[in-house]
Amino acid sequence: MPAEKKPMSWSKAMSINRRAFQLLCRLYPKELLSKLLSVLWEALTPYVGIYLSAQVINALSDARPREELIGLVLLTLGSAALISLVSALLSMWKETQTAGQWHKTQQILAAKMLDIDFATADDPHTAEMLSTIRQNMNGGGWGLNLAMADFEQLVSTVFTIAGGLTLTVSLFTTQVPAGPLTVLNHPLTVLCVLALMLAITSLSPVLVNQAGAYIARYAGSHNLANRMISFYGRLGHNREIATDVRIYRQERIADRVNRDKEDTFGSSGLFARLSRGPVGAYDAAGTALSMLFPGLVYAFVCLKALGGAFGLGSVTQYATSITKVSGGLSGLIQVLGQMRNNASFLDLIFQYLDLPNAMAQGELPVDPDPGKTYQVEFRDVSFRYPGSGTWALRHVNMTFSIGKRLAVVGMNGSGKTTFIKLLCRLYDPTEGQILLNGTDIRRYRYEDYQKLFAVVFQDFKLLSLKLGENVAAGSPYPEDKVVSCLQKAGFGEKLAQLGTGTETYLYKDYEKGGTDISGGEAQKIAIARALYRDAPFIVLDEPTAALDPVAEADIYSKFDEITGSKTAIYISHRLSSCKFCDAIAVFHEGSVIQQGTHETLLADTQGKYHELWSAQAQYYTAS
Amino acid sequence: MKDKQHTKPKYNMGQNVLFMAKLAWTTGEKKVILLSLLLASANVVLNLLNLYLPPTILSAVERQVSVSALLGTIALFVLALMAVSALQAYVQENTLFGRISVRSELIAQLNHKAATTSYPNLFEEKFQTLESRCLMATSSNAAATEAVWTTLTELVQNLLGFGIYVVLLSSVQPVLMIVILITAAISYGIGRQLNEWGYRHREEEGVLDGHLAYLSRCSSDPASAKDIRMFGLAPWIRELQEKAMGAYTAFQQRAQGVYVWTKIADLVFAFLRNGLAYAYLIRLVWAGSLDVPQFLLYFSAASGFTAWVTGVLWDLYKLHKQSLDLSTVREYLDYEEPFSLDEGAPIPEQQSNTPHEIRLEHVSYRYPGTDQDILTDVNLTIRPGEKLAVVGRNGAGKTTLIKLICGFLDPTEGRILLDGRDIRTFRRREYYQLFSAVFQTFSLLAESLAANVAGDTQDIDRDRVRNAVSQAGLADKIASLPDGLDTKLNRTVYEDAVQLSGGETQRLMLARALYRDAPFLVLDEPTAALDPIAESDLYQKYSELTQGKSSLYISHRLASTRFCDRILLIADGGIAEEGTHEQLIQRGGQYAELFAIQSKYYQEGGVDDAR
């Protein structure tokens, strides 16, 4: 059996729901207001129809004057039309406000990702949390959208009950005239009837909620099944990997998974079994039980009518309105149960939204003037990724200043990229300090400090927006500067081929008419973006990995032009790039084991640099 | 309203309903049909019970029957209601899973078609359009391939109800019935017209929807988090989100402004219909031919009848729309295959002393829709056991050549022969089995490491897996994982999956190719993510890895070519130069130039030359 979840306590569940409601109220007050008004109208106005139709029947059975009856009928028809008209207008407003509901909740989640510390954003647990939240939302419908719907149903049921009760008070107060049925007038009888009604009304949804609780309890296995089907159901449809899929005949595995009826949703799966068993039984029992209610109501109402307490029209009025009250009560209990089931899903959302920003926010301003001199020093810096037991960097000491070119080399996993992340303050050191002109970088204003760096990460991402917007990292952008940066980065030729120039959308995610670009072209755009920023430090992490030898040599030969008087930090597996750097730092297992120029490091034939260099150079030098 | 987006669908509504019914019947999901019929019947019975309950009881009260007779009548109704509604609820709860299984079957068929269809199909616009519609049509419980059961259930239910009410009403007031039929039809006609507005504007809505979805996706993607922070993109993204939401809401306002007229038309017709019903029935009461409970019965029946008629009309409309989607699914599954995938000659058995030979004769290839050959008149023989290197600039046609050799593309002109016979005459799926490949984009399965290496979840030879893994240099990494070879891959599916680095993934792909042990080994840039030492390691081992096989090695790193018997330089639409490294360097052509460019920085004094 897959992992189960226990429902949480009522008070905690309700306070979480209240918090969700307050959040939605603060962010989307118009949507809530439109829902409130619409729901109120829909809950209360049916009673007008019920009352008037009853009057029509009373008038008919009492054989009242024809004019009176005609007036009554016209009133019934007219009021129904008017009520429908207002309903239509209210629902037009409500639907407009509600249409973007799904996107709104996505934005609440996305906004948090934009705000949190990079360390938290980069933590796989955060991604998992977010992914679970989304799956709960898309697969089972749990979360903020359901909280919104629950709010609507709560208001609706409360007013349905209130409206119905006002029409039925007289049912209990009207006395049966003397006769065999006067026993119905006795307060104890009334009390018994009321108690029975309440018992049936509340027991039925409790049973139905039992069924719902099963589904909530197994949400984990629900989500896993959804992930499996979205992976294997789409495997063949990914053109990028089509050759691989064919060579390795991966459709065989996909077919097995996609046709697996033991799968959580399959017709022999967990939920199917539950539905044939307890879930179906609870549901059937709850529904059957609820049918006792109209029986009880009719019995009581009709007996009173039989005793002569009121006429036929009132029988229909009481029967329909009290059935609505019962429906309201069931709905109320059901929605409360649903809110409780939803609470654990809301709780996860709030855990995510409450993730703290722990990074120190400094006060000191930084002047990102490229002409100014900057010196950066790593002083005994050690770093462990959150939740990891091993040091990614250990006792790193290093100083470099403006105008120099630093090459960072080392094997896979030696800490090169981590070093860059610390330098850019995406992470803070676990131990030690990083100093800018002698001051700990944590004391500077965060945004200011980051403006010092223009970075091309190894796994950089471009947005599927306009080319020019990507280069300028915003909109609108100065065309001249964007074009010149693109040319410097070697994108000029391709730019000339694009019909819409810098207005061209990249990829097809945002605009269908966008242009797909190759990895090499993307790399050039990322370099252009770094150039555009014109920051004192330029950091390039494997910037030529996707380029062919000619394009690579092109970037190398332009390196001076690209970096100008800036400090450049260059990471590459292609050690040829070290030759035009002024200093080289060799990373090994998280430490800097060698520092110096190409010549001095190469001279040390026992050193790591010599080993790395030779491993590659042997194929290009000796013939 | 004609839908201009679709040409006439290949299959009509009846054919598609039959198709679904057959599919359910033959895949062991007969219950889908039976439960749907049961559900429809239960709903109609419930409706009738609720229709007759109030007037029957009112009539009992009016006739002043005895208390026990009254209670007896009520009890009878309640028992019937309890039984039928319990059945209805139970059936309702159980309809879902069979329906999901039928949809899953279609997902499986579509995925199978996509994963095995002739490779060039994937790049045809018509195929792609059909594909994206098929994916939509199977994407959720509300999509056509599953929702069609709900529509059919409702249609059966509405038709049954309609039939019964016709019998009921025609005895009393056929004129009223006809008036209802007409008003309901007009009301539906107007509603449908207005509803088409949404259908006509669905692309506009899709675009706005897509913008919002993309912005949420990219701003919450951890992979973008670095760039968003370093380039200060957050305020700009927020601004874009706000604008996109504004545009979306404005669209919805327009849409609702149209839809509201449906409701207004409905209320006008409801007013007329009810007015007429009151007028007729009240007259009958006055004339003494109806008593009050009968009045109530027929008045309820009149509005009930309206609901059935409207229901039937809207269900047919829905069924029509869903049938278009089903037709798309079937057209995709029927899509013509230019390759002979499973028919044709079997691949000849490889004799251990004479491995296969592949020969290209005057092969040209031109991508559809372009006006220039990417490769022209290529002649090439891959001799048994030969190690070939393929080099050239980005876009020169290296990958196209590999795709032709592997049988993913058929030449526009010329032919490719396996052991002297045109590969088009072989079973293409068997032909693919001749290759072990590491492509630049690869497909990792959401399975264990062992299953990924073996390429399957069943019949895994764990010794061979271990062997391949250690040959690929991944043994240490796997030993460091608590679950070893059973560690799962893919964190989007399994929360406890391992995240391999780029270099480790490349090694895993190499291990998979080695496990396969096919006669041809194809390696496309297998070292791009490896550090110099790992890269050098692979070169050193290359002879051992390719023992007894023919191999093709594509790389930008010209060092790799040293270990190959022959180098092909692809340029200007063909093989511009070929020979060993030494021969080509001596020749002083394009290869020598490329090599000089790349080795420049490794030479003494190279830096000064560059400046």
Interface residues (C-beta under 8 A of the other chain):
Chain A: V56 I57 L60 S61 R66 L69 V73 T76 L77 A80 A81 S84 L85 S87 A88 L89 S91 M92 W93 E95 T96 Q97 A99 G100 H103 K104 Q106 Q107 L109 A110 A111 K112 M113 L114 D115 F118 A121 D122 P124 T126 A127 E128 L130 S131 P180 L181 A211 L224 R227 M228 I229 F231 Y232 G233 R234 L235 G236 H237 N238 R239 E240 I241 A242 T243 D244 V245 R246 I247 Y248 R249 Q250 E251 R252 I253 A254 D255 R256 N258 R259 K261 D263 F265 G266 S267 G269 F271 A272 S275 R276 V279 G280 A281 D283 A284 A285 G286 T287 A288 L289 S290 M291 L292 P294 G295 Y298 A299 C302 L303 A305 L306 L312 V315 T316 A319 G410 M411 N412 G413 K421 C424 L426 E447 Q450 K451 F453 A454 V455 F457 D459 F460 K461 L463 S464 L465 A473 G474 S475 D509 Y510 K512 S518 G520 R529 R533 A545 A546 L547 D548 P549 V550 A551 E552 A553 Y556 S557 D560 H573 L575 S576 S577 K579 F580 E611 L612 W613 A615 Q616 A617 Q618 Y619 Y620 T621 S623
Chain B: G28 E29 K31 L53 P54 I57 L58 A60 V61 E62 Q64 V65 V67 L70 L71 I74 A75 F77 V78 L81 M82 A83 S85 A86 L87 Q88 A89 Y90 Q92 E93 N94 L96 F97 G98 I100 S101 S104 E105 I107 A108 L110 N111 H112 K113 A114 A115 T116 Y119 L122 F123 E131 L135 T138 V207 D209 G210 H211 L212 A213 Y214 L215 S216 R217 C218 S219 S220 D221 P222 A223 S224 A225 K226 D227 I228 R229 M230 F231 G232 L233 A234 W236 I237 R238 L240 Q241 M245 Y248 T249 Q252 Q253 A255 Q256 G257 Y259 V260 K263 I264 D266 L267 V268 A270 F271 N274 G275 Y278 I282 V285 W286 V292 P293 F295 L296 G392 R393 N394 K403 C406 F408 R429 Y432 Q433 F435 S436 A437 F439 T441 F442 S443 L445 A446 E447 A451 G455 D456 T457 N490 R491 T492 V493 E495 Q499 S501 G503 R512 R516 A528 A529 L530 D531 P532 I533 A534 E535 S536 Y539 H556 L558 A559 S560 R562 E582 I585 L594 F595 I597 Q598 S599 K600 Y601 Y602 Q603 G606 V607 A610 R611
